[in-house]
Amino acid sequence: MLYPKMTESRQVFDLSGIWDFSLVSDPEAVREHAGETLKKGIPMPVPSAYNEIYPGREFADHVGEMVYQRTFVVTEQMKKERIVLRFGSAAHRAQIWLNGRCIGRHKGGFLPFSFEITGDVRTGENLLTVMINNIVDYSTLPCGRVVTEEYPGMQKKTVNLPNFDFYNYAGLLRPVWLYTTPKAWISDITINGHADGSFTWQVDAEGELGEEKKIRITVLDETGKELFSGEGENGAGKLDQIRPWSVEDPCLYALRTELWGSDGRRDVYTEEFGFRDITIENCRILLNGRPVYLRGFGRHEEGPFRGRSTDPVLMTKDLGLLKWMGANSFRTSHYPNSEEMMQLCDRMGILVIDESPAVGLNTGFTATGLLGGDPEGTWKTLKTAEHHRTVMEEMVKRDKNHPCVIAWSVANEPASQEEGAREYFEPLVRLTKELDVQRRPVTIVTYEGSTPDTCRVAELCDFLMLNRYRGWYDTEGQLPEAAAKLKAELEGFHRRCPDKPVMLGEYGADTIAGLHDLNARLFTEEYQTEFMKAYSEVFDSLPYITGEHVWVFADFATAENIKRVDGNKKGIFTRDRRPKQAAYFLKERWSGMDK
């Protein structure tokens, strides 16, 4: 899926800004009056999470629908082109009307979708209405539960309980665009560059193409110098003396594609890419044939005021802090990050494990780690399989050309120890591999309930990514004992899968910034630092460990719970990006490792 980009043949109009907004109690009324100007709408910035903007629990914790509305103008010149409306995301279900006519729906809150609206727009002002449903249930990714609560003398109350440990921010979290193309257009580009300079390309085209597709591609270096040219919708080539993309030298090349339609007009699009290879050998992940030790974090796309929304300032700040610490990677926990973040990682040389929003796939596990529900009924209860397949298709299609993306994570902490887990995940892993021309490694991130003896999905993964909290959720305060348990478990997985690299996908301890204790008690900055040291010693003693991702990069908001004081405090940085003591230990450790 191509990102909206201004070219010689395309115009792009950013519809971000202040929209009209209202919470919805009667969805049918919205559908009936979608062609009318919203009455009593309040200003709402797009992109942003609606929950963070206005005070009041009834507002922030609203369960159900909300409506966004704005107008935009189409000129006579634009009407001569093909016109597309594109959403960066809408969490979690969206229905869209243009001038009162429903033009489409989308399910899934973290990936883009678009509609051609050439025949629906009119010259002059157009009314765009978007209704979003924020409910997570056993059919959505991420998963949650809708519960009706009853209290004496009060009306029944509907609450939406997440199965995941982060706040259910919702709304138009990413940009919205209007863009134009010629009547014959480039619909997708797939480029696969290797570290030896060889590459393949595939161009998909649609529209008024004529009898033969006329396509020309040109490979350009970072200065714009032409290195290669070819013709056809697919092909292969090889360049000498290229600079492979790497953490140290994230060199980007560009594939300029030109398509001629039956009317003689050109559509032009330029896609950046890198020459690099990701392989696995001898329990190591290799980048361009050399072992790379992944050091970094799980990271939420979240901060104050905007909630979980696209924020170029925060993105750049976070990657700058990663570089400062000597980190080289992160996981997009627990959903695909924005396209803008992927582009920035390409430029800055950050390795990304790209994760789907499949979190909470466990009917016996609720947010903040509390057990409940049916601990054996996950794969009989969930209705997510078809949607999960669609999400993997959309995610790979969106991110396939990014050199920063080195692996795919199909899910985080599912009930992978339960009967039915392998049958659920095996087709999804296979599909992900089939969709990706680069054949990146695929993993499923597992939790402590899925042990070396009980895990049913380990053999499906190209590398094992384990979330472990020994020393926090068990053996709390007893770090030598926690380290012994951790090491024994890692050794158990290695015995079971001796050819697979193993890494920690999460490990950490809630830490209150500014809380100190000479004896390094729980919740203090000293305990977090000692926790990191204990785990590091285990990693360094095992030659098959291929990486360490701390949970979590920065403190973040969660659903209210007595185990969460103002959110999850496992961040190495506070929510406003101030370092805790452990940041300096990790900086010293990681900066001393081979680059």
C-alpha positions as CSV (number, residue, x, y, z in Angstrom):
1,M,0.0,0.0,0.0
2,L,1.5,3.3,-1.1
3,Y,1.8,6.2,1.3
4,P,0.2,9.4,0.0
5,K,3.0,11.4,-1.6
6,M,3.1,14.5,-3.8
7,T,4.7,13.7,-7.2
8,E,4.6,15.2,-10.7
9,S,1.3,13.4,-11.2
10,R,-0.3,13.4,-7.8
11,Q,-1.7,16.0,-5.4
12,V,-2.0,15.4,-1.7
13,F,-4.3,17.3,0.7
14,D,-3.9,16.8,4.4
15,L,-7.3,16.8,6.2
16,S,-5.7,16.9,9.6
17,G,-6.8,19.7,11.9
18,I,-9.9,20.6,14.0
19,W,-13.0,18.5,13.1
20,D,-16.4,18.6,14.7
21,F,-17.0,15.8,17.1
22,S,-19.7,14.2,19.3
23,L,-20.2,11.1,21.4
24,V,-23.1,9.0,20.0
25,S,-25.9,7.5,22.0
26,D,-28.1,6.7,19.0
27,P,-26.1,5.3,16.1
28,E,-29.1,4.9,13.9
29,A,-29.8,8.6,14.1
30,V,-26.3,9.4,12.9
31,R,-26.8,7.0,9.9
32,E,-30.1,8.6,9.1
33,H,-28.7,12.2,9.2
34,A,-25.1,11.6,8.0
35,G,-25.6,14.1,5.2
36,E,-26.5,16.9,7.6
37,T,-24.2,19.2,9.5
38,L,-23.5,17.9,13.0
39,K,-25.5,19.7,15.7
40,K,-23.7,20.8,18.9
41,G,-20.4,19.3,17.7
42,I,-17.3,20.2,19.7
43,P,-13.8,20.8,18.3
44,M,-11.6,17.7,18.1
45,P,-8.1,17.6,16.8
46,V,-7.2,15.0,14.2
47,P,-5.1,13.0,14.6
48,S,-5.5,12.5,18.3
49,A,-7.1,10.1,20.8
50,Y,-10.4,11.6,21.7
51,N,-10.2,10.3,25.3
52,E,-7.3,12.7,26.2
53,I,-8.9,16.0,25.0
54,Y,-11.7,16.9,27.3
55,P,-12.2,16.2,31.1
56,G,-14.8,13.9,32.5
57,R,-15.0,10.1,33.0
58,E,-18.2,9.9,30.9
59,F,-16.2,11.4,28.0
60,A,-12.9,9.5,28.4
61,D,-14.5,6.2,29.2
62,H,-17.4,6.3,26.7
63,V,-18.3,2.9,25.3
64,G,-19.7,2.7,21.8
65,E,-19.9,5.1,18.9
66,M,-18.6,8.6,18.3
67,V,-18.8,10.8,15.2
68,Y,-16.3,13.1,13.4
69,Q,-17.3,15.5,10.7
70,R,-15.6,18.1,8.5
71,T,-16.0,19.7,5.1
72,F,-13.4,19.8,2.3
73,V,-13.4,21.5,-1.1
74,V,-12.9,19.9,-4.5
75,T,-11.9,22.0,-7.5
76,E,-12.9,21.6,-11.1
77,Q,-9.3,20.6,-11.9
78,M,-9.3,17.9,-9.2
79,K,-12.6,16.5,-10.7
80,K,-10.6,15.7,-13.9
81,E,-8.5,13.2,-11.9
82,R,-9.1,10.1,-9.8
83,I,-9.8,11.2,-6.2
84,V,-9.0,9.0,-3.2
85,L,-9.9,9.4,0.5
86,R,-7.3,7.7,2.8
87,F,-7.3,7.1,6.6
88,G,-4.1,6.3,8.4
89,S,-6.3,4.4,10.9
90,A,-9.6,4.6,12.8
91,A,-9.9,2.7,16.1
92,H,-11.6,0.3,16.0
93,R,-14.4,0.1,13.5
94,A,-15.3,2.9,11.1
95,Q,-18.3,3.8,8.8
96,I,-17.8,6.6,6.4
97,W,-20.3,8.9,4.6
98,L,-19.6,11.4,1.9
99,N,-22.4,13.9,1.3
100,G,-24.8,11.6,3.1
101,R,-23.9,8.5,1.1
102,C,-22.1,5.6,2.8
103,I,-18.9,5.0,0.9
104,G,-17.5,2.2,3.1
105,R,-16.5,0.5,6.3
106,H,-13.3,-0.7,7.9
107,K,-12.5,-2.9,10.9
108,G,-9.2,-2.6,12.7
109,G,-7.7,0.4,14.5
110,F,-4.0,0.5,13.5
111,L,-3.8,0.1,9.7
112,P,-4.7,2.4,6.8
113,F,-7.6,2.1,4.4
114,S,-8.9,4.1,1.5
115,F,-11.9,4.7,-0.8
116,E,-12.0,6.0,-4.4
117,I,-14.5,8.9,-4.3
118,T,-14.2,10.3,-7.8
119,G,-17.9,9.7,-8.5
120,D,-19.0,10.8,-5.1
121,V,-17.5,14.2,-4.7
122,R,-18.9,17.4,-6.1
123,T,-17.3,20.6,-7.2
124,G,-17.1,22.9,-4.2
125,E,-17.8,21.9,-0.6
126,N,-18.3,18.3,0.4
127,L,-19.4,16.9,3.8
128,L,-17.4,14.1,5.3
129,T,-18.9,12.1,8.3
130,V,-17.1,9.4,10.1
131,M,-18.6,7.2,12.8
132,I,-16.2,5.2,14.9
133,N,-17.0,2.4,17.4
134,N,-14.3,1.9,20.1
135,I,-15.5,-1.4,21.5
136,V,-13.1,-4.3,21.8
137,D,-14.5,-7.8,22.1
138,Y,-13.8,-11.4,21.3
139,S,-14.0,-10.6,17.5
140,T,-11.5,-7.6,17.5
141,L,-7.8,-7.2,17.6
142,P,-6.9,-6.3,20.3
143,C,-9.4,-8.3,22.3
144,G,-11.7,-7.3,25.2
145,R,-15.0,-8.0,26.8
146,V,-18.3,-6.1,27.0
147,V,-19.8,-6.5,30.5
148,T,-23.1,-5.2,31.9
149,E,-22.8,-4.4,35.6
150,E,-25.8,-4.0,38.0
151,Y,-25.8,-2.1,41.3
152,P,-28.7,-1.7,43.8
153,G,-31.0,1.1,42.9
154,M,-29.1,2.1,39.8
155,Q,-29.5,1.7,36.0
156,K,-27.4,-1.1,34.4
157,K,-24.0,0.0,33.2
158,T,-22.1,-1.2,30.2
159,V,-18.3,-1.4,30.5
160,N,-15.7,-2.5,28.1
161,L,-12.9,-4.5,29.8
162,P,-9.7,-4.8,27.8
163,N,-7.7,-8.1,27.8
164,F,-4.6,-6.0,27.3
165,D,-2.5,-3.8,29.6
166,F,-2.7,-0.4,27.8
167,Y,-5.4,2.2,27.6
168,N,-8.0,1.7,24.9
169,Y,-7.4,5.0,23.1
170,A,-9.7,5.4,20.2
171,G,-10.8,7.8,17.4
172,L,-8.9,9.1,14.3
173,L,-5.5,8.4,15.7
174,R,-3.6,9.0,12.5
175,P,-3.7,11.5,9.6
176,V,-6.5,11.6,7.0
177,W,-5.7,12.6,3.4
178,L,-7.3,13.4,0.1
179,Y,-5.2,12.7,-2.9
180,T,-5.4,12.5,-6.7
181,T,-3.9,10.3,-9.4
182,P,-4.3,10.1,-13.1
183,K,-7.0,7.7,-14.6
184,A,-4.3,5.1,-14.9
185,W,-2.4,4.8,-11.7
186,I,0.3,2.8,-9.8
187,S,-1.5,1.0,-7.1
188,D,1.4,-0.8,-5.4
189,I,5.1,-1.4,-5.6
190,T,7.2,-4.2,-4.2
191,I,10.9,-3.9,-4.1
192,N,13.3,-6.4,-2.6
193,G,17.0,-5.3,-2.4
194,H,19.8,-7.6,-1.2
195,A,23.1,-6.8,0.4
196,D,25.0,-8.0,-2.7
197,G,23.3,-5.3,-4.8
198,S,20.7,-7.6,-6.5
199,F,17.1,-6.6,-6.5
200,T,13.7,-7.4,-7.9
201,W,10.7,-5.2,-8.5
202,Q,6.9,-5.6,-9.0
203,V,4.6,-2.8,-10.0
204,D,0.8,-3.1,-9.8
205,A,-1.2,-0.8,-12.0
206,E,-4.9,-0.2,-12.4
207,G,-7.3,2.0,-14.4
208,E,-7.3,3.0,-18.1
209,L,-4.1,1.2,-19.1
210,G,-4.7,0.5,-22.7
211,E,-3.7,-2.7,-24.4
212,E,-0.2,-2.8,-23.0
213,K,1.1,-1.6,-19.7
214,K,4.0,0.8,-20.3
215,I,6.1,1.0,-17.1
216,R,9.6,2.3,-16.6
217,I,11.6,2.1,-13.4
218,T,14.7,3.9,-12.3
219,V,16.9,3.2,-9.3
220,L,18.4,6.4,-7.8
221,D,21.0,6.8,-5.1
222,E,20.6,9.1,-2.1
223,T,21.9,12.0,-4.2
224,G,19.4,11.4,-7.0
225,K,21.9,9.9,-9.4
226,E,20.5,7.3,-11.8
227,L,22.1,3.9,-11.2
228,F,19.7,1.6,-13.2
229,S,16.7,1.7,-15.5
230,G,14.4,-0.9,-16.7
231,E,11.0,-1.5,-18.1
232,G,8.0,-3.8,-17.3
233,E,5.8,-4.5,-14.4
234,N,8.3,-6.8,-12.9
235,G,12.0,-7.6,-13.3
236,A,15.4,-7.9,-11.7
237,G,18.7,-6.2,-11.7
238,K,22.0,-5.9,-9.9
239,L,24.2,-2.9,-8.9
240,D,27.9,-2.8,-8.1
241,Q,29.3,-1.0,-5.1
242,I,26.1,-0.3,-3.3
243,R,26.0,0.6,0.4
244,P,24.0,-2.0,2.3
245,W,21.4,-0.6,4.7
246,S,22.5,-1.1,8.3
247,V,22.2,0.4,11.8
248,E,25.5,2.3,11.3
249,D,24.8,3.4,7.7
250,P,21.1,3.4,7.0
251,C,21.6,4.2,3.3
252,L,18.4,4.5,1.3
253,Y,17.9,4.2,-2.4
254,A,14.8,5.0,-4.4
255,L,12.8,3.2,-7.0
256,R,11.2,5.8,-9.3
257,T,8.3,4.3,-11.2
258,E,6.5,5.8,-14.2
259,L,3.3,4.4,-15.7
260,W,1.7,5.6,-19.0
261,G,-2.1,5.3,-19.4
262,S,-4.1,5.0,-22.5
263,D,-4.5,8.7,-22.6
264,G,-0.7,9.2,-22.7
265,R,-0.5,10.7,-19.2
266,R,2.1,9.5,-16.7
267,D,1.6,8.5,-13.1
268,V,4.9,8.9,-11.1
269,Y,5.7,7.5,-7.7
270,T,9.1,7.1,-5.9
271,E,9.5,4.4,-3.2
272,E,12.5,4.4,-0.9
273,F,14.2,1.1,0.0
274,G,17.4,-0.4,1.2
275,F,19.7,-3.2,0.1
276,R,20.0,-5.5,3.1
277,D,19.4,-9.2,4.1
278,I,17.9,-10.7,7.2
279,T,18.8,-14.4,7.9
280,I,19.1,-16.8,10.8
281,E,22.1,-19.1,11.3
282,N,23.6,-20.8,14.4
283,C,21.0,-19.3,16.8
284,R,21.7,-15.8,15.6
285,I,19.8,-13.2,13.7
286,L,22.1,-11.9,10.9
287,L,21.9,-8.5,9.2
288,N,23.8,-8.6,5.9
289,G,25.5,-11.8,6.9
290,R,26.8,-10.5,10.3
291,P,25.2,-11.4,13.7
292,V,23.3,-8.5,15.2
293,Y,22.4,-8.5,18.9
294,L,19.0,-6.8,19.3
295,R,19.1,-4.3,22.2
296,G,16.2,-2.0,22.9
297,F,12.6,-2.0,24.1
298,G,9.0,-2.7,23.7
299,R,7.6,0.7,22.9
300,H,4.1,2.1,23.0
301,E,3.1,4.8,20.5
302,E,1.8,7.0,23.3
303,G,2.4,10.2,25.2
304,P,0.6,13.0,27.0
305,F,-2.3,15.0,25.5
306,R,-2.5,13.2,22.2
307,G,-2.8,9.7,23.6
308,R,-1.9,7.1,21.0
309,S,-1.7,9.2,17.9
310,T,0.8,10.2,15.2
311,D,3.2,12.8,16.7
312,P,6.3,13.5,14.7
313,V,7.9,15.4,17.6
314,L,7.5,12.5,20.0
315,M,8.6,9.9,17.4
316,T,11.8,11.8,16.7
317,K,12.5,12.4,20.4
318,D,12.1,8.7,21.1
319,L,14.4,7.5,18.4
320,G,16.9,10.1,19.5
321,L,16.8,8.6,23.0
322,L,17.2,5.1,21.6
323,K,20.4,6.2,19.8
324,W,21.6,8.0,22.9
325,M,21.3,4.8,24.9
326,G,23.1,2.6,22.3
327,A,19.9,0.8,21.5
328,N,19.4,-0.5,17.9
329,S,15.8,-1.8,17.9
330,F,12.3,-1.9,19.3
331,R,9.1,-3.9,18.9
332,T,5.9,-2.1,17.9
333,S,4.1,-3.4,20.9
334,H,1.3,-4.2,20.6
335,Y,0.2,-3.0,17.2
336,P,1.7,-1.6,14.0
337,N,3.1,1.8,14.5
338,S,2.3,4.7,12.1
339,E,3.8,4.8,8.6
340,E,5.6,7.9,9.6
341,M,7.4,6.0,12.3
342,M,8.5,3.3,9.9
343,Q,9.9,6.0,7.5
344,L,11.8,7.6,10.4
345,C,13.3,4.2,11.4
346,D,14.4,3.7,7.8
347,R,16.3,7.0,7.9
348,M,17.8,6.6,11.4
349,G,18.8,2.9,11.2
350,I,16.5,1.4,13.8
351,L,15.6,-2.3,13.6
352,V,11.9,-2.9,14.0
353,I,10.0,-6.1,15.0
354,D,6.6,-5.2,13.4
355,E,3.8,-6.5,15.6
356,S,0.1,-7.0,14.7
357,P,-2.6,-5.8,17.2
358,A,-3.3,-9.4,18.2
359,V,-3.0,-8.9,21.9
360,G,-5.4,-10.2,24.6
361,L,-5.9,-13.5,22.8
362,N,-6.4,-15.3,26.2
363,T,-9.8,-15.7,27.8
364,G,-8.2,-16.5,31.1
365,F,-6.0,-13.4,31.2
366,T,-7.1,-9.8,31.7
367,A,-5.4,-6.5,31.6
368,T,-2.6,-5.9,34.2
369,G,-2.0,-9.7,34.5
370,L,-5.0,-10.6,36.6
371,L,-6.3,-14.1,35.9
372,G,-10.0,-14.7,35.3
373,G,-12.5,-16.0,32.8
374,D,-12.0,-19.5,31.2
375,P,-8.4,-20.5,31.3
376,E,-9.0,-23.4,28.8
377,G,-11.5,-21.9,26.5
378,T,-9.6,-19.3,24.4
379,W,-9.5,-21.0,21.0
380,K,-13.1,-22.2,21.4
381,T,-14.3,-18.8,22.3
382,L,-12.5,-16.2,20.2
383,K,-13.9,-15.2,16.8
384,T,-10.8,-13.4,15.6
385,A,-9.3,-15.9,13.0
386,E,-10.6,-14.3,9.9
387,H,-10.0,-10.8,11.0
388,H,-6.5,-11.8,12.1
389,R,-5.8,-13.0,8.6
390,T,-6.9,-9.7,7.2
391,V,-4.8,-7.8,9.6
392,M,-1.6,-9.7,8.6
393,E,-2.4,-9.1,5.0
394,E,-2.8,-5.4,5.5
395,M,0.3,-5.1,7.8
396,V,2.6,-6.9,5.4
397,K,1.3,-5.0,2.4
398,R,1.8,-1.7,4.2
399,D,5.3,-2.3,5.6
400,K,6.9,-4.8,3.1
401,N,9.4,-2.3,1.6
402,H,10.8,-0.9,4.8
403,P,14.4,-2.0,5.4
404,C,13.9,-1.2,9.1
405,V,11.4,-4.0,9.4
406,I,13.4,-7.2,10.2
407,A,10.7,-9.5,11.5
408,W,7.0,-9.9,12.0
409,S,5.3,-10.7,15.3
410,V,1.9,-12.4,14.7
411,A,0.7,-11.9,18.3
412,N,1.7,-10.9,21.8
413,E,1.1,-13.2,24.8
414,P,-1.7,-15.4,23.4
415,A,-2.9,-18.5,25.2
416,S,-0.2,-20.5,23.4
417,Q,-0.2,-23.2,26.0
418,E,-3.9,-24.1,25.4
419,E,-5.1,-26.9,23.1
420,G,-6.0,-25.3,19.7
421,A,-3.2,-22.7,19.7
422,R,-1.1,-24.4,17.1
423,E,-4.1,-24.9,14.9
424,Y,-5.0,-21.2,15.2
425,F,-1.5,-19.9,14.5
426,E,0.0,-22.3,12.0
427,P,-2.0,-20.9,9.0
428,L,-1.3,-17.3,10.1
429,V,2.5,-17.9,10.3
430,R,2.4,-19.6,6.9
431,L,0.3,-16.7,5.4
432,T,2.7,-14.1,6.7
433,K,5.7,-15.9,5.1
434,E,3.8,-16.2,1.8
435,L,2.9,-12.6,1.7
436,D,6.4,-11.3,2.3
437,V,8.7,-11.4,-0.7
438,Q,11.7,-10.8,1.6
439,R,10.8,-13.8,3.8
440,R,11.6,-12.1,7.0
441,P,11.6,-14.2,10.2
442,V,8.2,-14.6,11.9
443,T,7.6,-15.0,15.6
444,I,4.8,-15.2,18.3
445,V,5.7,-13.5,21.5
446,T,4.8,-15.8,24.5
447,Y,4.2,-15.2,28.2
448,E,5.1,-17.1,31.4
449,G,2.1,-19.4,31.2
450,S,3.6,-20.9,28.1
451,T,6.6,-22.9,29.4
452,P,9.2,-25.1,27.6
453,D,6.9,-28.0,28.5
454,T,3.6,-26.5,27.6
455,C,4.1,-24.1,24.7
456,R,2.3,-25.3,21.5
457,V,3.7,-22.7,19.0
458,A,7.5,-22.7,19.6
459,E,8.2,-24.8,16.5
460,L,6.2,-22.4,14.3
461,C,8.5,-19.5,15.1
462,D,11.8,-18.7,13.4
463,F,13.1,-17.2,16.6
464,L,11.7,-17.4,20.2
465,M,10.6,-14.1,21.8
466,L,9.7,-14.6,25.5
467,N,8.1,-12.2,28.0
468,R,9.3,-12.9,31.5
469,Y,8.9,-11.1,34.8
470,R,10.8,-13.3,37.3
471,G,11.6,-10.9,40.1
472,W,8.4,-8.9,39.7
473,Y,5.2,-10.9,39.2
474,D,6.8,-13.8,41.1
475,T,9.9,-14.1,43.3
476,E,9.4,-10.4,43.8
477,G,12.3,-8.7,45.5
478,Q,14.4,-11.9,45.2
479,L,16.7,-11.2,42.3
480,P,19.2,-14.1,42.6
481,E,16.3,-16.6,42.8
482,A,14.5,-14.8,39.9
483,A,17.7,-15.0,37.8
484,A,18.0,-18.7,38.5
485,K,14.4,-19.4,37.4
486,L,14.9,-17.3,34.3
487,K,18.1,-19.1,33.3
488,A,16.5,-22.5,33.8
489,E,13.6,-21.6,31.6
490,L,15.8,-20.2,28.8
491,E,17.8,-23.4,28.9
492,G,14.6,-25.4,28.7
493,F,13.5,-23.6,25.5
494,H,17.0,-24.0,24.0
495,R,16.9,-27.8,24.7
496,R,13.5,-27.9,23.0
497,C,14.5,-25.7,20.0
498,P,18.3,-25.9,19.8
499,D,18.5,-24.3,16.3
500,K,16.3,-21.2,17.1
501,P,17.6,-17.9,18.4
502,V,16.1,-16.8,21.7
503,M,15.5,-13.3,23.0
504,L,13.6,-11.6,25.8
505,G,10.7,-9.6,24.4
506,E,9.7,-8.1,27.8
507,Y,11.3,-7.9,31.2
508,G,11.0,-5.1,33.7
509,A,9.8,-3.8,37.1
510,D,7.4,-1.0,37.9
511,T,9.4,2.0,39.1
512,I,8.3,5.3,40.6
513,A,10.6,8.0,39.4
514,G,12.3,9.7,42.3
515,L,11.6,6.8,44.8
516,H,14.9,5.6,46.3
517,D,16.0,3.1,48.9
518,L,19.5,2.0,50.1
519,N,18.3,-1.6,50.1
520,A,16.9,-1.4,46.5
521,R,13.3,-2.2,47.5
522,L,10.4,-2.8,45.1
523,F,9.3,0.2,43.0
524,T,12.5,2.1,43.6
525,E,14.9,3.3,40.9
526,E,17.6,1.2,42.6
527,Y,15.5,-2.0,42.3
528,Q,14.9,-1.4,38.6
529,T,18.6,-1.0,38.0
530,E,19.5,-4.2,40.0
531,F,16.7,-6.0,38.1
532,M,18.3,-5.0,34.8
533,K,21.8,-6.1,36.0
534,A,20.5,-9.5,37.1
535,Y,18.8,-10.2,33.8
536,S,21.9,-9.0,31.9
537,E,24.1,-11.5,33.7
538,V,21.8,-14.3,32.6
539,F,21.8,-13.1,29.0
540,D,25.6,-12.9,28.9
541,S,26.0,-16.4,30.2
542,L,24.0,-18.0,27.4
543,P,25.5,-18.0,23.9
544,Y,22.2,-18.5,22.1
545,I,20.5,-15.3,23.3
546,T,20.1,-13.0,20.4
547,G,18.6,-9.9,22.0
548,E,17.1,-8.1,24.9
549,H,14.1,-5.8,24.8
550,V,13.3,-4.1,28.0
551,W,9.7,-3.5,29.0
552,V,9.1,-0.7,28.5
553,F,10.6,2.3,26.8
554,A,8.4,4.9,28.7
555,D,5.6,4.8,31.2
556,F,2.2,4.6,29.6
557,A,-1.5,4.8,30.4
558,T,-3.5,1.7,31.2
559,A,-7.0,0.8,32.3
560,E,-7.6,1.6,36.0
561,N,-6.6,-1.2,38.3
562,I,-5.1,-1.4,41.8
563,K,-2.0,-2.9,40.3
564,R,-1.5,0.2,38.1
565,V,-0.9,3.5,39.9
566,D,-1.4,6.2,37.2
567,G,-0.6,3.6,34.5
568,N,2.3,1.2,33.9
569,K,5.5,2.4,35.5
570,K,7.9,0.0,34.0
571,G,9.3,2.6,31.7
572,I,13.1,3.3,31.6
573,F,11.8,6.8,30.9
574,T,8.9,8.6,32.4
575,R,5.8,9.3,30.2
576,D,7.3,12.8,29.5
577,R,10.6,11.1,28.6
578,R,12.8,11.8,31.6
579,P,15.3,9.1,32.3
580,K,15.2,6.9,35.4
581,Q,18.4,5.6,37.0
582,A,18.3,2.3,35.0
583,A,18.6,4.3,31.7
584,Y,22.3,5.0,32.6
585,F,23.0,1.4,33.4
586,L,21.6,0.3,30.0
587,K,23.3,3.1,28.2
588,E,26.7,2.0,29.6
589,R,25.9,-1.7,28.8
590,W,24.6,-1.2,25.3
591,S,27.0,1.5,24.2
592,G,29.9,-0.9,25.1
593,M,28.5,-3.7,22.8
594,D,29.7,-4.2,19.2
595,K,27.8,-1.9,16.9
